[in-house]
């Protein structure tokens, strides 16, 4: 089959020379025209309901008249904005003002900013497969735009897809997105589909995919469940004291394992039809009926095998597959496990109003509800509605965000940036910032979730989530950054005190529950399980996924929040805060590498973590002049400065654990490096000024910057976008430089 597809690809390129070329040309033209259909971008509207962001396509002229397209809509869709050219800035503060002027245009009515949160290429396939097997109608305008996006994100050389938009083609990305395109109507004869299929076959076909792809293909009915390594829901029946009990796992891992185990136990596969029968022939390098799928449970392409399974996991999988499942697992145990996992899924749905932790578990929970409650149940209807919270429309088409947005996170950093730049006192920006404060006020979580202990949730009262309070998961860094923003803005005369002293104290109370024994802070909750649980990591494509870890970025966010709060309210839980700070600072110093750097787990990579670490140490008075740790960190950053004065770090740093230079300086990373150096009072102004000059030189005439390389990361191997960083961090960097050095002329 692989050889045949390569020959077919050559044939498509040269078919005009053959006698049958006219017919083939027509087939190719028709197929390409079908997948290249494009909706009218002028008909798309973004609705923001208290932070809930959904895109809508207006099909009638009356709807268009009643709901005009906003400048924010046009910005996100890449349409002309017709904004005035701003005065050419020659000083950092003038550049920062232009940036705020530009970015303020896109603030939404609730007070937040929207953006895509894309990058991962495995999200849309789970959604589209779930829509298909639950027979959820897919509007044509959505199908058109998803296809357009996926074609736009094909690898430019081999036609495949990777784990993320900047990654190399893999079996996971190529098989899953190929299937998605076929479900949405792309022809297998389209030359781009032939090219993708050829790449998939060269990688060994779909049998060489990781665990997740085998799961989804089995759900679709184009792979046998015998190819899927076991995902036993019985683990949820283990007593809490057992070291491997799932409640000890990282929250994303356990929320995915929960529905996957339920579906695996039921071995649901969509009934075979003409499309899935055809896919069975397209995805493999041999005939479907000749494949012994049980022999392929552990086959995986080297490109997908970022975290190889351990001998411990392989041994457990063998025991479960060959002894437990066929001989010891009774129907009663299976039923009890399925009912308990469904009960926990119900808790998750109710606590988040079906928004769920993230899109991966959300689509799986939809499928579980479809199987358990039926296609017309309230749970299925509500899940279907919530899927639109994750969809994002842009100039390239429609993608699926990594969460239901980054609303709270971006709003918090915008406030901090304008305060740092000294612009919060300017009456021009007071209405914008007051609205942002109102948004954070509205989004603070006021109570703990229902039956918190039953569903193993961390305290939420007083916390802020990453996106919205409806999603409702406490995060140490999001709570810290939002808390800092509220305190900073409410301390400026003229701003309302919307978040009361008691509610600020609630946030502090929650943060103080989250410290680990090491002194560091993790993301969603304190570490609950041993790092040895990584021996059971079955994902293969991700590292550090099984349990929470100490993160320099999270720890430093907490330190800066507690430092600020201690000045704002010095007596509240003074001893507890002092003890927490001492442990956190010890962790930060211990986490520093011998070369002076810190490894970043949520942004790329050493540059990102260095900024946070230096800010936290500065908050307790440690600078280049008085701290060897800070001096070493500064020297590390300076050693990475490029000839043009900027910094640019490749996402490969995240994968390899060593600093890898990007081929080009990046505005966002230049800001991160400069912010860290300025927080540390690094004495060489010439180093800083070169970086400031680069940032200013790339600013566009209307005040913004072009999108450059991807900014974020999770689980070491998957990159994710933060497009508002290119506005927020330059504002903060330029403003801080102007404050420290008197706003000199740079350009």
C-alpha positions in Angstrom: 0.0 0.0 0.0 2.8 2.5 0.8 4.4 1.8 -2.5 1.1 2.1 -4.3 0.5 5.5 -2.7 3.9 6.8 -3.6 3.2 5.8 -7.1 -0.2 7.4 -7.0 1.4 10.6 -5.7 3.8 10.6 -8.7 0.9 9.9 -11.0 -1.1 12.9 -9.7 1.9 15.2 -10.4 2.3 13.9 -13.9 -1.2 12.8 -14.9 -1.5 15.7 -17.5 0.9 13.8 -19.7 -1.2 10.7 -19.9 -4.2 10.0 -22.1 -6.4 9.8 -19.1 -5.2 13.1 -17.8 -8.4 15.0 -18.5 -10.5 12.8 -16.3 -7.9 12.7 -13.6 -7.5 16.5 -13.8 -11.2 16.9 -13.3 -11.2 14.5 -10.3 -8.3 16.4 -8.7 -9.8 19.8 -9.4 -13.2 18.8 -8.0 -11.7 17.3 -4.9 -9.4 20.3 -4.2 -12.3 22.7 -4.8 -14.4 20.9 -2.3 -11.9 20.9 0.5 -10.7 24.4 -0.3 -14.2 25.9 0.1 -14.1 28.9 2.4 -16.8 30.6 4.3 -17.3 34.3 4.2 -15.1 35.6 7.0 -17.3 38.8 7.3 -20.1 36.6 8.6 -18.3 35.3 11.7 -18.9 36.8 15.1 -17.3 36.1 18.5 -19.7 36.1 21.4 -18.3 36.7 24.9 -20.7 35.9 27.7 -19.0 36.6 31.0 -15.8 35.1 29.6 -17.4 32.2 27.7 -16.2 32.6 24.1 -18.1 31.1 21.2 -17.9 31.8 17.4 -21.1 32.1 15.4 -21.7 32.2 11.6 -24.5 34.4 10.5 -26.3 33.0 7.5 -29.0 35.7 6.9 -28.7 39.3 6.0 -31.0 40.2 8.9 -28.6 38.6 11.4 -25.7 40.5 9.9 -27.6 43.8 10.3 -28.5 43.1 13.9 -25.1 41.9 14.9 -22.3 44.1 13.3 -18.8 42.7 13.1 -16.6 44.2 15.8 -13.0 45.3 15.4 -12.0 42.4 17.7 -13.8 39.9 15.4 -11.9 41.3 12.4 -8.6 41.2 14.3 -8.9 37.6 15.2 -10.1 36.7 11.6 -7.1 38.5 10.0 -9.4 41.0 8.2 -8.4 44.6 7.5 -8.8 46.8 10.6 -8.4 50.3 9.0 -6.8 51.6 12.1 -4.9 54.9 12.0 -1.1 54.9 11.7 0.2 56.0 15.1 3.0 58.6 15.6 6.4 56.9 15.1 7.8 56.2 18.6 11.4 57.1 19.3 11.3 56.3 23.1 10.3 53.1 24.9 7.3 54.7 26.6 5.9 56.0 23.4 6.2 52.5 21.9 4.4 51.1 25.0 1.7 53.7 24.6 1.2 52.7 21.0 1.0 49.1 21.9 -1.7 49.7 24.6 -3.6 51.9 22.1 -3.6 49.1 19.6 -4.3 46.2 22.0 -7.1 48.1 23.7 -9.2 47.9 20.5 -9.7 44.2 21.1 -11.0 44.2 24.7 -14.3 42.4 24.9 -17.4 43.7 26.7 -16.8 41.6 29.9 -13.4 43.2 30.2 -11.2 40.4 29.0 -9.3 39.7 25.8 -9.7 36.7 23.6 -7.2 34.8 21.5 -6.6 31.4 20.0 -4.9 28.8 22.3 -3.9 26.5 19.5 -0.8 24.5 18.6 -1.6 20.8 19.5 -2.7 18.9 16.5 -4.5 16.0 18.3 -7.5 18.0 19.6 -9.7 18.4 16.6 -9.5 14.7 15.7 -11.0 13.6 19.1 -13.8 16.1 18.7 -14.6 15.2 15.1 -14.5 11.4 15.8 -16.8 11.9 18.8 -19.2 14.0 16.7 -19.2 11.3 14.1 -19.8 8.3 16.4 -22.4 10.1 18.4 -24.1 11.2 15.2 -23.9 14.8 16.1 -24.7 17.1 13.1 -21.7 19.0 11.9 -22.7 22.4 10.4 -21.2 22.8 6.9 -19.5 26.1 7.8 -17.7 24.3 10.6 -16.7 21.4 8.5 -15.4 23.7 5.8 -13.3 25.7 8.1 -11.8 22.8 10.0 -10.7 21.2 6.7 -9.2 24.6 5.6 -7.3 24.8 8.8 -5.9 21.3 8.7 -4.8 21.7 5.1 -3.1 25.0 6.1 -1.2 23.1 8.8 0.0 20.2 6.7 3.7 19.8 6.8 5.0 21.8 3.8 7.3 19.0 2.6 5.8 15.6 3.4 2.1 16.5 3.8 1.7 14.9 7.2 0.8 16.4 10.6 2.8 16.4 13.8 2.0 16.5 17.5 1.9 20.3 17.3 2.0 22.9 14.6 5.8 23.3 14.5 6.6 19.6 15.0 7.6 17.0 12.5 5.1 14.6 11.0 4.2 11.7 13.2 1.9 8.7 13.0 -0.3 10.2 15.8 -0.7 13.5 14.0 -1.0 12.2 10.5 -3.3 9.3 11.1 -5.7 11.2 13.3 -5.9 14.3 11.1 -6.2 12.2 7.9 -9.2 10.5 9.4 -10.6 13.8 10.5 -10.4 15.2 7.0 -12.0 12.1 5.5 -14.9 12.3 8.0 -15.4 16.0 7.0 -15.6 15.1 3.3 -12.1 15.4 2.0 -11.5 13.0 -0.9 -9.0 10.3 -0.7 -8.0 11.3 -4.3 -7.0 14.8 -3.3 -3.3 15.0 -4.0 -2.7 16.5 -0.5 -4.5 13.5 1.0 -2.5 11.1 -1.1 0.7 12.8 0.1 -0.4 12.6 3.7 -1.3 8.9 3.2 2.1 8.2 1.6 3.8 9.8 4.7 1.7 7.7 7.0 2.6 4.5 5.2 6.2 5.4 5.2 6.0 5.6 8.9 4.5 2.1 9.1 0.8 2.9 9.0 -1.7 3.5 11.8 -0.6 0.4 13.7 2.6 2.4 14.6 0.6 5.1 16.4 0.7 5.7 20.2 -1.9 4.7 22.7 -4.2 7.7 22.2 -4.5 7.2 18.4 -5.2 3.5 18.8 -7.9 4.3 21.3 -9.6 6.8 18.9 -9.3 4.6 15.9 -10.8 1.7 17.8 -13.8 3.9 18.8 -14.3 4.9 15.2 -14.2 1.2 14.2 -11.1 1.4 12.0 -8.9 -0.5 14.3 -9.5 -3.5 16.6 -9.6 -3.0 20.4 -7.0 -5.8 20.7 -4.4 -3.2 19.5 -5.1 -1.0 22.5 -3.1 -1.5 25.7 -5.4 -2.0 28.7 -7.0 0.9 30.5 -8.7 -0.8 33.4 -11.4 1.3 35.2 -10.9 -1.0 38.1 -8.0 1.1 39.2 -10.7 3.6 40.4 -11.9 1.0 42.9 -8.6 0.9 44.6 -8.5 2.2 48.2 -7.1 5.8 48.4 -4.0 4.6 50.4 -2.7 2.5 47.5 0.3 4.3 46.0 -0.9 3.9 42.4 -4.5 5.0 43.0 -5.6 7.4 40.2 -6.5 10.2 42.6 -2.8 10.6 43.1 -2.2 11.4 39.4 -1.9 14.7 37.7 -5.4 16.1 37.3 -5.2 16.1 33.4 -4.0 12.6 33.4 -6.7 11.3 35.7 -9.5 13.3 34.0 -8.5 11.7 30.6 -8.0 8.2 32.1 -11.4 8.4 33.7 -13.5 8.4 30.4 -11.0 6.4 28.5 -11.1 3.6 31.0 -14.9 3.6 30.9 -15.0 3.4 27.1 -12.3 0.8 27.0 -14.2 -1.4 29.4 -17.3 -1.2 27.1 -15.2 -1.7 24.0 -17.4 0.6 22.1 -16.8 0.8 18.3 -19.0 2.6 15.8 -20.8 0.2 13.4 -18.9 -0.3 10.1 -20.1 1.7 7.2 -18.8 2.6 3.7 -16.5 5.4 5.0 -15.0 3.4 7.9 -14.6 0.3 5.6 -12.7 2.5 3.2 -10.5 4.0 6.0 -9.6 0.5 7.0 -7.9 0.1 3.7 -6.3 3.6 3.6 -4.6 3.6 7.0 -2.5 0.5 6.8 0.3 -0.9 4.6 -1.4 -4.3 4.4 -5.0 -5.4 4.1 -7.0 -4.9 7.3 -8.1 -8.5 7.6 -4.5 -9.7 7.5 -3.4 -7.7 10.5 -3.1 -9.3 13.9 -3.8 -6.2 15.9 -3.0 -7.8 19.2 0.6 -8.0 18.1 0.7 -4.2 17.6 -0.2 -3.0 21.1 3.4 -1.9 21.6 4.4 -1.0 18.1 5.1 2.7 17.7 7.0 4.9 15.3 10.2 6.4 16.7 8.8 9.8 15.9 6.0 9.3 18.3 7.9 7.5 21.0 9.0 10.6 23.1 8.5 8.6 26.4 9.0 4.9 25.8 6.9 2.5 27.9 8.9 1.0 30.8 9.4 -2.7 31.4 7.1 -2.3 34.4 4.2 -1.0 32.4 4.8 -3.6 29.6 4.7 -6.3 32.3 1.5 -5.0 33.8 -0.1 -4.7 30.4 0.7 -8.3 29.6 -0.7 -9.5 32.9 -3.9 -7.5 32.5 -4.3 -8.5 28.8 -3.5 -12.2 29.2 -4.6 -13.1 32.7 -6.8 -10.5 34.4 -9.1 -9.6 31.5 -9.8 -13.1 30.1 -9.9 -15.1 33.4 -10.3 -13.0 36.5 -12.3 -9.9 35.6 -15.9 -10.7 36.4 -18.9 -9.0 35.0 -19.8 -7.7 38.5 -16.3 -6.0 38.8 -16.6 -4.5 35.4 -20.1 -3.1 36.1 -19.0 -1.7 39.4 -16.0 0.0 37.8 -18.0 1.4 34.9 -20.6 2.8 37.3 -18.1 4.4 39.6 -16.2 6.0 36.7 -19.5 7.3 35.3 -20.3 8.7 38.8 -17.0 10.6 38.9 -17.6 11.9 35.3 -21.0 13.2 36.5 -19.3 15.1 39.3 -16.9 16.6 36.8 -19.7 17.6 34.5 -21.8 19.1 37.3 -18.9 21.0 38.9 -18.0 22.7 35.6 -21.4 23.0 34.0 -20.1 20.5 31.4 -17.2 22.8 30.4 -14.8 20.2 31.9 -11.1 20.5 32.7 -10.1 20.6 29.0 -11.0 19.6 25.5 -9.5 16.1 25.6 -11.5 14.9 28.5 -14.6 17.0 27.4 -15.1 15.1 24.2 -14.5 11.8 25.9 -17.1 12.7 28.6 -19.5 13.5 25.8 -19.1 10.0 24.4 -19.5 8.4 27.9 -22.7 10.3 28.4 -23.9 9.2 25.0 -23.3 5.6 25.8 -24.7 5.7 29.4 -27.5 8.3 29.2 -28.6 8.1 25.6 -28.4 10.4 22.6 -31.3 12.7 23.6 -30.3 13.1 27.3 -29.6 16.5 28.9 -26.0 15.5 29.5 -25.4 14.8 25.8 -27.2 18.0 24.7 -25.2 20.1 27.1 -21.9 18.6 26.2 -22.7 19.2 22.5 -23.3 22.9 23.3 -20.1 23.1 25.3 -17.9 21.8 22.5 -18.2 25.2 20.9 -16.4 26.8 23.8 -13.2 25.1 22.5 -13.5 26.0 18.9 -11.6 29.0 17.6 -11.9 30.8 14.2 -9.0 32.5 12.5 -7.8 33.5 9.1 -6.5 29.9 8.4 -9.8 28.3 9.4 -11.1 26.7 12.6 -9.0 25.0 15.2 -9.6 23.6 18.7 -8.2 25.5 21.7 -6.2 23.7 24.4 -8.7 25.0 27.0 -11.8 27.1 26.8 -9.5 30.1 26.6 -6.8 32.0 28.5 -9.0 34.8 29.7 -8.0 35.2 33.3 -4.3 34.6 32.6 -4.0 37.3 29.9 -6.2 39.8 31.8 -3.9 39.5 34.8 -0.7 40.1 32.9 -2.3 43.0 31.0 -3.0 44.8 34.2 0.5 44.2 35.5 2.0 45.4 32.3 0.2 48.7 32.3 0.9 49.3 36.0 4.6 48.6 35.4 4.6 51.0 32.5 3.1 53.7 34.6 0.0 53.9 32.3 -2.6 52.8 34.9 -2.6 56.3 36.3 -3.4 57.8 32.9 -7.1 58.7 32.6 -7.1 57.5 29.0 -6.7 53.9 30.2 -8.7 54.0 33.4 -12.0 52.7 31.7 -10.1 49.8 30.0 -8.4 48.8 33.2 -11.5 49.2 35.3 -13.3 46.8 33.0 -10.4 44.3 33.3 -10.6 44.6 37.1 -14.4 44.0 36.9 -13.7 40.9 34.9 -11.2 39.5 37.5 -13.7 40.4 40.2 -16.4 38.4 38.4 -14.2 35.4 37.7 -12.9 34.8 41.2 -14.2 31.4 42.5 -16.3 32.1 45.6 -16.9 28.6 46.9 -15.5 25.0 46.9 -16.8 22.6 44.4 -19.6 20.1 45.1 -18.5 17.0 47.1 -14.9 18.1 46.8 -13.5 15.1 48.6 -15.5 12.6 46.6 -14.1 13.8 43.3 -10.6 14.5 44.7 -10.6 18.2 44.0 -8.3 20.9 45.4 -9.8 23.8 47.4 -11.2 26.4 45.1 -12.7 29.1 47.3 -10.8 32.4 46.6 -8.9 31.0 43.6 -8.8 32.0 40.0 -8.7 29.5 37.2 -6.8 29.8 33.9 -9.8 30.7 31.7 -13.1 31.1 33.6 -14.6 30.4 37.0 -17.1 28.0 35.2 -14.2 25.8 34.3 -13.3 26.3 38.0 -10.0 24.6 38.5 -7.6 26.2 41.0 -4.1 27.0 39.6 -1.3 28.3 41.8 0.1 30.6 39.2 -3.2 31.9 37.9 -4.4 32.6 41.4 -1.1 34.4 42.2 -1.0 36.5 39.0 -4.7 37.5 39.3 -4.2 38.3 43.0 -1.2 40.5 42.2 -3.2 42.4 39.5 -6.1 43.0 41.8 -3.9 44.4 44.6 -1.8 46.5 42.3 -4.8 48.1 40.6 -7.0 48.6 43.6 -4.1 50.3 45.4 -4.0 53.1 42.8 -6.3 56.0 43.7 -9.4 56.2 41.6 -9.9 52.5 41.0 -12.8 50.8 42.8 -12.2 48.2 45.5 -14.2 45.4 43.9 -12.4 42.5 45.4 -12.8 42.8 49.2 -10.1 42.3 51.8 -11.9 39.1 52.9 -11.8 37.7 49.3 -8.2 38.5 48.9 -7.5 36.6 52.1 -9.5 33.7 50.7 -7.1 33.6 47.8 -4.1 33.6 50.2 -5.7 30.8 52.2 -6.0 28.7 49.1 -2.4 29.3 48.0 -1.2 28.3 51.5 -2.8 24.9 51.0 -0.8 24.2 47.8 2.9 24.1 48.9 4.8 20.8 48.5 7.2 19.3 51.0 10.1 20.5 48.9 8.9 24.1 49.3 7.9 24.4 45.7 4.5 24.7 44.1 2.9 22.6 41.5 0.1 23.7 39.1 -3.4 22.5 40.2 -2.7 20.9 43.5 0.1 19.7 45.8 2.0 16.6 44.7 0.0 13.5 45.6 2.0 10.6 44.1 5.5 9.5 43.7 7.5 10.4 40.6 7.9 6.6 40.2 4.4 6.6 38.8 6.0 7.8 35.5 6.9 4.2 35.1 3.2 3.7 34.3 3.1 6.6 31.8 1.3 5.0 28.8 0.9 8.2 26.7 4.2 7.7 24.9 4.0 11.2 23.3 4.3 13.2 26.5 6.8 13.3 29.4 6.1 14.1 33.1 2.4 13.4 32.8 1.5 11.1 35.6 1.9 13.3 38.7 2.2 16.9 39.7 5.7 18.4 39.9 7.4 21.4 41.4 7.5 24.1 38.8 9.8 27.2 39.1 7.2 29.3 37.3 4.4 28.4 39.6 6.6 28.7 42.7 7.9 32.1 41.7 4.3 33.4 40.9 3.3 32.4 44.4 6.4 34.1 45.9 5.7 37.4 44.2 2.1 37.3 45.2 2.9 36.6 48.8 5.5 39.3 48.8 3.1 41.9 47.5 0.3 40.8 49.8 2.6 41.0 52.8 3.1 44.7 52.1 -0.6 45.2 51.5 -1.9 43.3 54.5 1.2 42.6 56.7 -0.5 41.0 59.7 -2.8 38.4 58.0 -1.3 34.9 58.6 2.1 36.5 58.9 3.9 33.4 60.4 2.4 31.1 57.8 3.3 33.3 54.9 6.9 33.7 56.2 7.3 30.0 56.5 5.8 29.4 53.1 8.1 32.0 51.5 11.2 30.6 53.2 10.5 27.1 51.8 9.6 28.4 48.3 12.8 30.5 48.1 14.9 27.5 49.1 13.2 25.5 46.3 13.8 28.2 43.7 17.5 28.4 44.6 17.8 24.6 44.6 16.0 24.3 41.2 18.5 26.5 39.5 20.9 24.7 37.2 24.6 24.9 37.5 24.8 27.2 34.5 22.5 29.7 36.2 19.3 28.8 34.4 15.9 27.3 35.3 13.9 24.9 33.2 10.5 26.2 32.2 7.6 23.8 31.8 4.9 26.2 30.6 6.8 28.5 28.3 9.8 28.2 26.1 11.8 27.5 28.1 14.9 28.6 30.1 14.2 32.2 29.0 10.6 32.0 30.4 11.6 30.4 33.7 14.5 32.8 34.1 12.1 35.8 33.9 9.8 34.4 36.6 12.7 33.3 38.9 14.5 36.6 38.8 11.2 38.5 39.5 10.6 36.4 42.6 14.1 36.9 43.9 13.9 40.6 43.2 10.7 40.7 45.3 12.6 39.7 48.4 15.6 42.1 47.7 18.0 39.8 45.8 19.7 41.4 42.9 22.7 41.1 40.6 24.8 43.0 43.1 24.0 41.0 46.3 23.0 37.5 45.1 25.4 35.0 43.5 22.3 33.1 42.2 20.9 36.1 40.6 24.3 37.1 39.1 24.7 33.7 37.6 21.2 33.7 36.1 21.9 37.1 34.5 25.2 35.9 33.0 23.3 32.9 31.6 20.7 35.1 29.9 23.3 37.6 28.6 25.3 34.7 27.1 22.3 33.8 24.9 21.8 37.3 23.5 22.0 37.3 19.7 23.9 39.7 17.5 20.8 41.7 16.7 20.3 42.4 20.4 17.4 40.0 20.8 16.8 36.6 22.3 15.4 33.6 20.5 15.0 30.1 22.0 13.7 27.1 20.1 11.0 24.8 21.4 13.6 22.0 21.1 14.9 23.3 24.5 11.8 21.9 26.1 12.2 18.5 24.5 16.0 18.2 25.1 16.4 19.9 28.4 19.2 22.1 27.2 19.1 25.6 25.7 18.7 25.5 21.9 18.9 28.7 19.9 16.1 29.6 17.6 17.3 30.7 14.1 15.8 34.1 14.7 15.3 36.5 17.6 11.8 36.5 19.1 10.1 39.6 20.4 8.4 37.8 23.2 11.5 36.0 24.4 13.5 39.2 24.1 11.0 40.7 26.5 11.2 37.8 28.9 15.0 38.1 29.0 15.0 41.8 29.5 12.4 41.7 32.2 14.5 39.2 34.2 17.6 41.3 33.8 15.9 44.5 34.8 14.2 42.9 37.8 17.7 41.8 38.8 19.1 45.3 38.4 21.6 44.0 35.9 24.1 46.9 35.5 25.0 46.8 31.8 22.5 49.2 30.2 24.0 48.6 26.7 22.8 45.0 26.8 19.3 46.0 27.7 19.2 48.9 25.2 20.1 46.6 22.3 17.1 44.3 23.2 14.8 47.3 23.6 15.9 48.6 20.2 15.0 45.2 18.6 11.6 45.2 20.1 10.8 48.8 19.0 12.2 48.1 15.5 9.7 45.3 14.9 6.7 47.3 16.1 4.1 47.9 13.3 2.9 51.4 12.5 -0.5 50.7 14.2 1.2 49.6 17.4 1.3 45.8 17.3 3.8 43.1 16.4 3.7 40.2 14.0 3.1 36.7 15.3 6.5 34.9 15.5 7.3 31.4 16.8 5.1 29.5 19.2 5.5 30.6 22.9 4.1 27.9 25.2 4.6 24.3 26.1 3.2 21.5 28.2 4.4 18.0 29.1 7.8 18.8 27.6 6.9 17.8 24.0 3.8 19.7 23.0 3.9 23.4 22.1 0.9 25.8 22.4 0.2 29.4 21.4 -0.1 32.5 23.5 -0.6 35.2 20.8 -1.5 38.0 23.2 2.0 37.7 24.7 3.3 39.7 21.8 1.4 42.7 23.0 1.4 42.3 26.8 5.1 41.6 27.4 6.4 44.4 25.2 4.2 46.9 27.1 5.7 45.7 30.4 9.2 45.6 29.1 9.2 49.0 27.4 7.5 50.6 30.4 9.9 49.1 32.9 12.9 50.2 30.9 11.5 53.8 30.7 11.0 53.8 34.4 14.5 52.7 35.2 16.4 54.7 32.6 14.4 57.9 32.1 12.8 57.0 28.8 15.7 57.8 26.5 15.4 58.0 22.7 16.2 54.6 21.2 15.1 54.9 17.5 
